[in-house]
Amino acid sequence: MVSSIRSLRPSTFRPFGAALALLSALVSGLVAQDAGWSPALSMEYRAIQGTALSPDADRVAFVVREALMEGSQSEYLSHIWMADVDGGAAQQFTRGEDSATNPAFTPDGDWLLFSTGRSGSNQIWAIPVAGGEAVQVTDASEGVGTWALSPDGRHIVFSMRNPESEAWAAAKEEKRDVIVADTNFRFSHLHVVPFEPGRTAPPEARRLTAGDYTVTGFDWSPDGRFVAFSHQPDPRINTARLAGDVSVVAVDGEGGDEGHPVREVVTGAGVEGQPQVSPDGQWIAFRSTGDQPEPVGLGDVYVVPFEGGDPTRLALTHDRSPSIVGWSGDGAYVLVSETMGTTRHLQAVPADGSPARLVTSGNGVIGGLSLSPDAESMSFTWQTPDEPWDVFVAEVEIGEQPVAQLDLDGQSIDDAPWSPRRVTDFHVAIDRPEMGRTELLTWRSQDGAFEIEGLLTYPVGYREGDRVPLVLNVHGGPAGAFVQSFTGGAGIYMVQTFAQEGYAVLRPNPRGSTGYGKEFRYANVRDWGFGDMDDLMAGVDEVIEMGVGDPDRLLLMGWSYGGYMTSFAVTRTDRFKAASMGAGLPNLVSMVTTTDIQEYLAAHLDSEFWDDYEAYERHSAMYRIANVTTPTQVIHGENDLRVPFTQGQEFYRGLQRLGVDTEMLILPRTPHGPREPKLLMEMTPRILAWFEKYLPQARMTTDVERGEAR
């Protein structure tokens, strides 16, 4: 039986009742119905993707993304909204046909800076908070990458890719532009520009760094005289898993094409990044893999004297995969966000080396964090399975108990030792039909080595005792994780639409997932498709034993690593009536030589393929494809470089030649996952249509009003 079942209560952040309403419009591929969840409804929930807290902590700016799908449009548009912390409706602050993102207040609170491409390339603009016209602040020839305002508000440092050389521009013009792979990189480097919003034209920027490396992150010193930055030898994503250092550059001086003198602070065999300078300017906090690269995934918080010296590793965080947010105002803690089981929270890592402490808690997911200049207040987004993301503020209060002593997953927000305040109720006007409820389950792995967690979403109006079709949804990564995010939102797999159509959806976190520490994350190294699949199937069996899942109506789907697991699972079992493989990688031999993250894959196989063909073949579905009898749908983006298109094509063609029922959906213009809202909306209906072809009997759905089978 299930060892633990915990109902995920709606957060008490939301004092407003969820609205029940009817919705008649569904996208093509779904049978029309009178009410309930659909991809069209899920797309109405606009994502809140980041916040910025004003210096006096009285206002919050935040980014809202919406889908534009009128006529031939199929794109996303983001704009900045503003809300008073103490009440009042949120107001849209930027407008236009070009997105505006990355809001930041000046230290006096008079101006809001943001990024936009309204001038033809991504540049920094500023607008008076009191109202008025926006002015362009930068005119970077290649567009601005990431950027940060100096503590005194007088300068902006930003990253920019190097311009193309004149020789290369001429070669392109004359059609002689032969590309030599892995050469002639366009590095990203730091530039600084004065912030002078009264100017009629943007001032000229000065170059700070130059050389054969690319900048990956940076932070100002408190006095505004220096910038600490992390860098790696080239801009390839694979290189980021192998190398990275931290250096410091002075802002004063003329610079020029050669940049300013750079002082190395942290070098060595490990991978360093995310530098943050302490409030007193004496220390730099950074994330590091230690004395060697860790391509599977690992990072700890270190500090080093600003002037250089021996780095010190601080206490380990819950998952050993933290994202550094900043320092506490007194410099006693480094604040980090991290996945913790099926939640995501803020932790405080003491600079004195003592154990990490929890700052936020409760069943839900924190995101979009922004600290006030004194780090005493913060703004953030919060969501739960039943509640969409909204904006909140809270004081930064560091608890006394070490993280390791807390029951993180069982703790309700009602019992949390912090007091978040709601700033927005952004989706109050959107109809909220009855939802399929979500529970957190735990079960033992088949080998008894681990306790596995998973999120089970029931069909809408589920009646206890009914057995229903069960969809096993496998996440990507493999070091991904299913967390307690809003189940009504848009995605490749729209959970509430499946629930509306009478399906239960199980989303497990098997061994290899993030959120459970290094041992758990590394437990599927050289074991892809076996121990992790057994964890998944143990979860399926638990839901069947609960009396919820119908053993004769099991279905399987997943994207990326979830697609890998889908392909591999149908070679090991015929229990699933149908499967849908999204961006899967069934052939690890061809995958490791064509993907842009080859180091990540080789690390999980713990060998190079020429040294151990047997391992690569053993864990590849293509070498076991003769076992497949399950009808399997294949979905792939035509421009995918992470999992190249030919991976999906291999499996599809193999199934065709075997005579196994299959179809291949090719997403045009698409990299590793849909980027266009209309294509995204096509996914769930087409997967549902594929599943329903192979269910052994009429599917039982549930009447929302009467709770009776129909």
C-alpha positions in Angstrom: 0.0 0.0 0.0 0.9 3.6 -0.3 3.2 4.5 2.6 2.1 8.1 2.7 -0.6 10.2 1.1 -0.8 14.0 1.7 -3.5 16.2 0.4 -2.0 19.5 -0.9 -4.2 22.1 0.6 -4.7 25.4 -1.3 -2.4 28.1 0.1 -3.9 30.4 2.6 -2.1 33.1 0.7 -5.3 33.3 -1.4 -8.3 34.6 0.5 -10.5 34.7 -2.5 -12.7 31.8 -3.5 -12.0 30.1 -6.8 -14.6 30.9 -9.4 -16.6 28.1 -11.0 -17.6 28.8 -14.6 -18.4 27.1 -17.9 -16.2 27.2 -21.0 -17.4 26.0 -24.3 -14.5 26.7 -26.7 -11.9 23.9 -27.1 -9.0 23.7 -29.5 -9.2 21.3 -32.4 -8.8 17.6 -31.6 -10.9 17.6 -28.4 -14.6 16.8 -28.4 -16.7 19.9 -27.5 -18.2 19.8 -24.0 -20.3 22.1 -21.8 -17.8 23.1 -19.2 -14.4 22.4 -17.8 -10.7 22.5 -18.4 -9.2 22.8 -21.9 -5.9 24.0 -23.5 -7.8 27.2 -24.4 -8.6 27.9 -20.8 -5.1 27.0 -19.5 -3.7 29.5 -22.0 -5.7 32.3 -20.3 -3.6 32.0 -17.2 -0.8 34.4 -17.9 2.6 33.5 -16.5 4.2 35.9 -14.0 8.0 35.5 -14.6 9.9 37.8 -12.4 9.5 40.6 -9.8 11.4 43.7 -8.7 10.9 45.3 -5.3 11.3 49.0 -5.0 14.0 50.4 -2.6 11.4 51.5 0.0 9.6 48.1 -0.4 6.3 49.9 -1.2 5.9 48.8 -4.8 6.5 45.7 -6.9 7.1 45.5 -10.6 6.6 42.2 -12.3 6.6 40.6 -15.7 3.5 39.2 -17.2 3.6 36.9 -20.3 0.6 36.3 -22.5 0.0 34.4 -25.7 -1.0 36.2 -28.9 -3.0 33.8 -31.1 -5.2 36.0 -33.3 -5.1 35.1 -37.0 -1.6 34.2 -38.1 -0.1 35.2 -34.7 1.4 32.5 -32.5 3.8 34.2 -30.2 4.3 35.4 -26.6 4.3 39.0 -25.5 5.7 40.1 -22.1 5.1 43.4 -20.4 5.8 44.9 -17.0 3.0 45.6 -14.5 3.2 47.5 -11.2 1.4 47.1 -7.9 1.4 48.9 -4.5 2.3 46.5 -1.7 -0.4 47.8 0.5 -3.3 47.3 -1.9 -4.8 48.5 -5.0 -5.2 46.9 -8.4 -2.1 46.1 -10.4 -1.6 48.3 -13.5 0.1 47.5 -16.7 3.2 49.8 -16.8 4.7 49.1 -20.3 2.9 48.6 -23.6 3.5 48.1 -27.2 4.2 45.3 -29.7 7.7 44.6 -28.3 8.1 42.7 -25.1 9.5 44.4 -22.0 11.3 42.4 -19.3 13.9 42.4 -16.5 12.5 45.4 -14.4 14.8 47.1 -11.9 14.3 50.2 -9.8 16.9 52.9 -9.4 18.2 53.4 -5.8 16.0 56.5 -5.4 13.0 54.7 -6.7 12.3 57.4 -9.3 13.0 55.3 -12.4 12.3 51.8 -13.6 14.8 50.2 -16.0 13.8 47.4 -18.3 14.9 45.5 -21.4 13.1 45.7 -24.7 13.7 45.3 -28.4 11.5 48.2 -29.5 14.5 49.9 -31.1 15.3 46.9 -33.3 17.6 45.1 -30.9 17.5 44.3 -27.2 18.5 47.5 -25.3 17.9 49.0 -21.8 15.3 51.6 -21.4 14.0 53.6 -18.4 10.7 55.1 -17.6 9.8 57.5 -14.7 7.9 55.6 -12.0 5.6 58.7 -11.5 4.7 58.5 -15.2 6.1 59.8 -18.5 7.8 58.6 -21.6 10.4 55.8 -21.7 13.9 56.8 -22.8 16.6 54.6 -24.4 19.6 54.1 -22.1 21.9 51.9 -24.2 22.7 51.5 -27.9 24.8 48.4 -27.8 25.7 47.3 -31.4 24.9 43.6 -30.8 22.1 44.2 -28.3 22.3 43.9 -24.5 22.5 40.5 -22.8 22.2 40.5 -19.0 22.8 43.7 -17.1 22.9 45.2 -13.6 22.6 48.8 -12.2 25.4 50.0 -9.9 24.6 50.4 -6.2 24.6 54.2 -6.5 22.5 54.1 -9.7 25.0 55.9 -11.8 26.2 53.1 -14.1 25.0 50.0 -15.8 27.2 47.0 -16.6 26.0 44.7 -19.3 27.1 41.7 -21.3 27.2 41.8 -25.1 28.4 39.3 -27.7 31.4 40.4 -29.7 30.5 41.8 -33.2 31.2 39.8 -36.3 34.6 40.5 -37.8 34.7 42.5 -41.0 36.3 39.5 -42.7 33.4 37.3 -41.7 30.8 39.9 -42.7 32.4 40.1 -46.1 32.4 36.3 -46.5 28.7 36.2 -45.7 27.9 38.9 -48.2 29.9 37.1 -50.9 28.4 33.7 -49.9 31.9 32.3 -48.9 30.8 31.8 -45.3 32.0 28.3 -44.7 31.5 27.5 -41.0 34.3 25.6 -39.3 32.7 23.8 -36.3 33.8 24.8 -32.8 35.9 27.8 -33.9 35.6 31.5 -34.2 33.4 31.8 -31.2 31.5 35.1 -30.5 32.3 35.6 -26.8 30.2 37.7 -24.5 32.0 40.4 -22.6 31.3 43.2 -20.1 30.6 46.8 -21.0 29.7 49.7 -18.8 27.6 52.8 -19.6 26.6 55.8 -17.5 22.9 56.0 -16.5 21.9 59.5 -17.5 18.2 59.5 -18.4 18.2 63.2 -19.2 20.3 62.7 -22.3 18.8 63.1 -25.7 20.8 60.1 -27.0 22.3 57.0 -25.2 25.9 57.5 -24.1 28.7 55.5 -25.5 29.6 52.3 -23.6 33.1 51.4 -22.4 34.4 47.8 -22.7 35.5 46.2 -19.5 36.6 42.7 -20.5 38.1 41.1 -23.6 39.8 37.9 -24.5 39.1 34.3 -25.4 36.5 33.6 -22.8 32.8 34.3 -22.3 31.2 36.0 -19.3 28.4 33.9 -17.6 27.5 36.0 -14.5 28.5 39.2 -12.6 27.8 41.4 -9.6 28.8 44.9 -8.6 31.0 45.6 -5.5 29.1 47.8 -3.0 31.3 50.9 -3.7 30.7 50.6 -7.5 34.4 50.4 -8.3 34.6 46.8 -9.3 32.6 44.0 -10.9 33.1 40.4 -9.9 32.3 38.0 -12.8 32.3 34.4 -13.7 33.5 33.1 -17.1 34.2 30.0 -19.1 36.5 29.2 -22.1 33.8 29.4 -24.8 30.0 29.9 -25.0 29.0 26.3 -25.7 26.5 24.9 -23.2 28.6 21.7 -23.0 31.6 23.8 -21.8 29.6 25.1 -18.9 29.7 21.6 -17.4 33.5 21.4 -17.6 35.0 24.8 -16.7 34.4 28.1 -15.1 36.3 30.6 -13.0 35.7 33.9 -11.1 37.6 37.1 -11.6 37.3 40.9 -10.8 37.6 43.9 -13.1 37.9 47.6 -12.2 35.3 49.9 -13.7 37.4 53.1 -13.7 39.7 53.7 -16.6 39.5 54.1 -20.3 39.3 50.5 -21.3 39.3 50.2 -25.1 39.2 47.2 -27.3 41.5 45.3 -24.9 39.3 45.9 -21.9 40.6 46.6 -18.4 43.1 44.6 -16.4 41.4 41.5 -14.9 42.4 39.9 -11.6 41.7 36.2 -11.2 40.1 35.2 -7.9 39.1 31.6 -8.2 40.6 29.2 -10.7 41.1 25.4 -10.8 39.5 22.2 -12.0 36.1 22.9 -10.6 33.3 24.9 -12.3 32.5 28.2 -10.6 29.7 30.6 -11.3 27.0 33.0 -9.8 29.3 35.4 -8.0 27.7 37.7 -5.4 29.7 40.3 -3.5 29.0 40.7 0.3 27.5 44.0 1.6 30.8 45.1 3.1 32.7 44.2 -0.1 35.1 41.9 1.7 33.8 38.5 0.3 32.6 36.9 -2.9 30.0 34.1 -2.6 29.9 31.7 -5.6 28.6 28.3 -6.6 31.2 25.7 -7.3 31.5 22.0 -8.1 34.6 21.8 -6.0 37.9 20.4 -7.2 36.5 18.7 -10.3 33.6 19.1 -12.8 30.4 17.4 -11.9 28.5 17.0 -15.3 25.7 15.0 -13.7 24.9 18.0 -11.6 26.2 19.4 -8.3 27.0 22.7 -6.8 27.8 24.1 -3.3 28.1 27.6 -1.9 31.6 28.9 -1.4 33.1 32.2 -0.2 36.4 33.7 -1.0 38.1 37.0 0.1 37.4 39.7 -2.5 41.2 40.3 -2.7 41.8 36.6 -3.3 42.8 33.7 -1.2 41.6 30.2 -0.4 37.9 29.5 -1.0 35.8 28.0 1.8 32.9 25.7 1.3 29.9 26.6 3.4 27.3 24.2 4.8 25.7 21.9 2.2 22.2 22.9 1.1 19.3 20.5 1.0 19.8 19.3 -2.6 23.3 20.6 -3.3 22.1 22.4 -6.4 21.5 26.0 -5.1 20.9 29.1 -7.1 22.5 32.1 -5.3 20.0 35.0 -4.8 22.3 37.4 -2.8 23.5 38.1 0.7 21.6 39.0 3.8 21.8 42.7 4.8 24.3 42.0 7.6 26.5 39.8 5.5 25.9 36.8 7.8 24.1 34.6 5.3 24.2 33.7 1.6 20.6 33.4 0.4 19.9 30.6 -2.1 16.8 29.2 -3.8 16.6 25.4 -4.4 14.2 22.6 -5.2 13.4 20.7 -2.0 11.4 17.5 -2.8 8.3 18.7 -4.7 8.7 22.3 -3.4 11.1 25.2 -4.1 12.2 27.5 -1.2 14.7 30.1 0.0 17.4 29.0 2.3 20.0 31.0 4.2 23.5 29.5 4.3 25.5 31.0 7.2 28.9 32.5 6.3 30.4 31.0 9.4 29.9 27.5 8.1 27.0 26.4 10.4 24.1 24.5 8.9 21.7 26.1 6.4 18.4 27.4 7.6 15.0 27.8 6.0 13.6 31.2 5.1 10.4 30.2 3.3 8.4 27.0 3.7 5.1 25.4 2.8 3.6 23.3 0.1 4.2 25.3 -3.1 6.8 26.8 -5.3 8.6 30.1 -4.9 10.1 32.0 -7.8 10.9 35.3 -9.3 12.8 36.4 -6.1 13.9 40.0 -5.7 15.6 41.5 -2.6 15.4 45.1 -1.4 18.8 46.9 -1.3 19.1 46.2 2.4 17.9 42.6 1.9 15.4 43.0 4.7 12.4 42.5 2.4 11.7 40.4 -0.7 9.1 40.0 -3.5 8.4 36.8 -5.2 5.9 34.6 -7.0 4.1 31.7 -5.4 2.0 28.9 -6.8 0.5 25.6 -5.7 -1.2 22.8 -7.6 -4.6 24.5 -7.1 -3.5 28.2 -7.2 -1.8 30.0 -10.1 1.2 32.1 -9.6 0.8 35.5 -7.9 3.0 38.2 -6.5 3.8 38.4 -2.7 6.1 40.2 -0.4 7.6 39.2 2.9 10.3 40.2 5.4 13.5 38.2 5.1 13.3 36.3 8.4 15.8 33.5 9.0 14.6 30.6 11.1 16.6 29.0 13.9 16.2 25.4 13.0 18.6 23.8 10.5 17.0 22.7 7.2 17.9 19.1 7.9 15.7 19.0 11.0 12.5 20.2 9.2 9.7 18.1 7.8 9.8 20.1 4.6 7.2 18.3 2.6 4.6 17.9 5.4 4.7 21.5 6.5 1.6 23.5 5.6 1.9 27.2 4.8 -0.6 27.6 7.7 2.2 26.6 10.1 5.0 28.5 8.4 7.1 30.7 10.6 7.0 33.6 8.1 4.3 36.0 7.1 4.0 36.5 3.3 1.5 39.2 2.1 -0.4 38.9 -1.1 0.1 41.8 -3.6 -1.9 40.5 -6.5 -4.8 38.3 -7.3 -4.0 38.4 -11.0 -6.3 35.6 -12.2 -9.4 36.4 -10.2 -11.4 37.3 -13.3 -10.7 34.0 -15.1 -13.2 31.2 -14.7 -11.9 28.4 -12.5 -13.9 25.2 -13.1 -13.7 22.4 -10.6 -10.2 21.0 -10.6 -8.9 17.5 -10.4 -7.3 17.4 -6.9 -3.6 16.7 -6.5 -2.1 14.6 -3.8 1.5 14.0 -2.8 2.3 10.3 -2.7 5.3 8.4 -1.4 6.3 4.8 -2.0 9.3 2.6 -1.6 11.4 1.8 -4.7 11.3 -1.8 -5.9 14.8 -2.5 -4.6 13.9 -0.8 -1.3 16.8 1.7 -1.6 14.8 4.9 -1.8 11.5 6.5 -0.8 10.0 7.9 -4.0 7.7 10.9 -4.2 5.1 11.6 -6.9 2.1 13.9 -7.5 -1.2 12.3 -8.4 -3.9 14.4 -10.0 -7.3 12.8 -10.0 -10.0 13.2 -12.6 -12.3 16.1 -12.2 -15.2 15.1 -9.9 -13.5 11.8 -9.1 -15.7 9.4 -7.0 -13.9 7.2 -4.5 -13.8 3.6 -5.6 -13.8 4.4 -9.4 -11.0 2.9 -11.4 -9.9 5.3 -14.1 -7.4 5.4 -16.9 -3.9 6.2 -15.5 -1.4 8.3 -17.4 2.3 7.9 -16.2 4.0 11.3 -17.0 7.8 11.2 -16.8 9.8 14.4 -16.4 12.9 15.4 -18.3 16.5 15.8 -17.2 16.9 13.2 -15.8 17.7 15.7 -13.1 14.4 17.4 -13.5 11.6 17.3 -10.9 7.9 17.6 -10.8 7.1 20.3 -8.2 3.9 21.6 -6.7 3.2 24.2 -9.5 -0.2 25.1 -10.8 -1.8 22.2 -12.6 -4.1 24.4 -14.6 -1.4 26.2 -16.5 -0.3 25.8 -20.0 2.4 23.2 -20.9 3.2 20.4 -23.2 1.1 18.1 -21.0 -1.9 20.1 -19.7 -2.7 18.2 -16.5 -6.1 19.6 -15.8 -7.3 18.9 -19.4 -6.3 15.2 -18.9 -8.2 15.3 -15.5 -11.2 16.9 -17.2 -11.3 14.1 -19.8 -11.4 11.4 -17.0 -7.7 10.5 -16.6 -5.7 10.3 -13.5 -2.1 11.6 -14.0 0.9 10.4 -12.0 4.0 12.5 -12.1 6.8 10.8 -10.1 10.3 11.9 -9.2 12.3 8.7 -9.6 16.0 8.3 -8.7 18.0 10.7 -10.7 15.6 13.6 -10.0 16.7 16.8 -8.4 15.4 18.0 -5.0 16.5 15.0 -3.0 20.3 15.4 -2.7 23.4 14.1 -4.4 23.0 10.4 -3.7 19.5 10.3 -5.1 20.5 12.4 -8.1 23.5 10.2 -8.9 21.6 6.9 -8.3 20.7 6.4 -11.9 24.3 6.9 -13.3 24.9 3.9 -15.5 21.4 2.6 -14.8 19.1 4.5 -17.2 16.0 2.6 -17.9 16.3 0.1 -15.1 16.3 1.4 -11.5 14.6 4.6 -12.5 11.9 2.8 -14.5 11.4 0.4 -11.6 10.7 3.4 -9.4 8.2 4.7 -11.9 6.4 1.3 -12.2 6.3 0.9 -8.4 4.4 4.2 -8.3 2.0 2.9 -11.0 1.4 -0.2 -8.9 0.7 1.9 -5.8 -2.0 3.9 -7.6 -3.5 0.7 -8.8 -3.5 -0.7 -5.2 -5.2 2.4 -4.0 -8.1 1.5 -6.2 -7.7 4.5 -8.5 -5.7 3.3 -11.5 -7.2 0.8 -13.9 -4.5 -1.8 -14.7 -6.1 -2.4 -18.1 -6.0 1.3 -19.0 -2.4 2.4 -18.4 -0.8 5.1 -20.7 2.6 6.6 -20.8 4.1 10.0 -22.0 7.2 12.1 -21.4 9.4 14.7 -23.0 13.2 14.7 -23.4 14.5 12.3 -20.7 10.8 11.5 -20.2 10.8 10.7 -23.9 13.8 8.5 -23.4 12.1 6.6 -20.6 9.0 6.2 -22.8 11.0 4.6 -25.5 12.8 2.4 -23.1 9.8 1.4 -21.1 7.9 0.0 -24.1 10.9 -2.3 -24.7 10.6 -3.7 -21.2 6.8 -4.0 -20.7 3.6 -4.3 -22.6 1.4 -3.0 -19.7 0.8 0.4 -21.4 -2.0 0.4 -24.0 -0.4 3.4 -25.8 2.6 5.7 -25.3 3.7 9.1 -26.5 7.4 9.8 -26.8 8.3 13.6 -26.9 11.8 14.6 -28.0 13.1 11.3 -26.9 16.6 9.8 -27.2 16.3 6.1 -28.0 19.9 5.7 -29.3 22.5 6.8 -26.9 25.4 6.0 -29.2 24.2 8.4 -31.9 22.9 10.8 -29.3 26.3 11.4 -27.5 27.9 12.4 -30.8 25.2 14.8 -32.0 23.8 16.5 -28.9 25.0 19.8 -27.6 25.3 18.4 -24.1 27.4 15.4 -24.8 29.3 15.7 -21.5 26.1 15.4 -19.5 25.2 12.2 -21.3 28.6 10.6 -21.1 28.7 11.4 -17.3 25.5 9.5 -16.8 26.9 6.5 -18.7 30.2 6.9 -16.8 32.2 6.1 -19.9 32.9 7.1 -23.5 31.0 4.9 -26.0 34.1 3.7 -27.7 35.3 2.3 -24.4 32.0 0.6 -23.5 29.7 0.1 -26.4 27.8 -2.5 -24.3 26.7 0.0 -21.7 25.4 2.5 -24.4 23.6 -0.3 -26.2 22.2 -1.8 -23.0 20.6 1.5 -22.1 19.3 2.3 -25.6 15.8 1.5 -26.7 16.9 1.1 -30.4 18.9 -2.0 -29.5 15.8 -3.5 -27.9 13.2 -2.2 -30.3 12.2 -5.7 -31.5 10.5 -6.1 -28.1 8.0 -3.3 -28.7 4.3 -4.0 -29.2 2.9 -0.8 -27.6 1.4 1.7 -30.1 3.8 4.6 -29.7 3.4 8.2 -30.9 6.6 10.1 -31.7 6.7 14.0 -31.3 9.8 16.0 -32.2 10.9 19.6 -33.0 12.5 19.9 -36.4 15.2 22.3 -35.1 16.1 20.4 -31.9 19.8 20.5 -31.2 19.5 19.2 -27.6 18.0 15.9 -28.7 18.5 16.0 -32.5 15.5 15.3 -34.7 17.0 12.1 -36.0 16.6 10.5 -32.6 12.8 10.7 -33.0 13.0 9.7 -36.6 15.1 6.6 -35.7 12.5 5.2 -33.4 9.5 6.1 -35.7 11.1 4.4 -38.7 12.0 1.4 -36.6 8.5 1.0 -35.3 7.1 1.4 -38.8 9.4 -1.4 -40.1 8.4 -3.6 -37.2 4.7 -3.1 -38.0 4.0 -1.5 -34.6 1.3 1.2 -34.7 3.0 4.6 -34.7 2.7 8.2 -35.9 5.3 11.0 -36.0 4.3 14.6 -35.3 7.0 17.1 -36.5 6.9 20.5 -34.9 8.1 23.1 -37.4 10.5 25.9 -36.3 10.7 24.1 -33.0 13.9 23.5 -30.9 13.8 21.3 -27.8 10.1 22.0 -27.0 7.3 24.1 -28.4 8.0 27.9 -28.4 4.8 29.0 -30.2 1.5 28.9 -28.2 -0.5 27.4 -31.1 1.8 24.5 -31.4 1.8 24.1 -27.6 -2.0 23.9 -27.7 -1.8 21.1 -30.2 0.1 18.8 -28.0 -2.4 17.6 -25.4 -5.4 17.1 -27.8 -3.2 15.1 -30.2 -1.8 13.0 -27.3 -5.4 12.4 -26.0 -6.6 11.4 -29.4 -3.7 8.9 -29.7 -4.4 7.4 -26.3 -8.2 7.0 -26.9 -7.6 5.0 -30.0 -6.1 2.2 -27.9 -8.1 2.2 -24.7 -9.7 -1.3 -24.4 -13.2 0.0 -23.6 -15.3 3.1 -23.5 -13.6 5.6 -21.2 -15.4 6.6 -18.0 -15.6 10.3 -17.5 -17.3 12.1 -14.7 -20.2 14.6 -14.6 -19.0 17.6 -12.7 -22.4 18.6 -11.3 -23.7 15.2 -10.3 -20.6 13.2 -9.6 -22.0 10.3 -11.6 -20.4 8.2 -14.3 -21.5 8.8 -17.8 
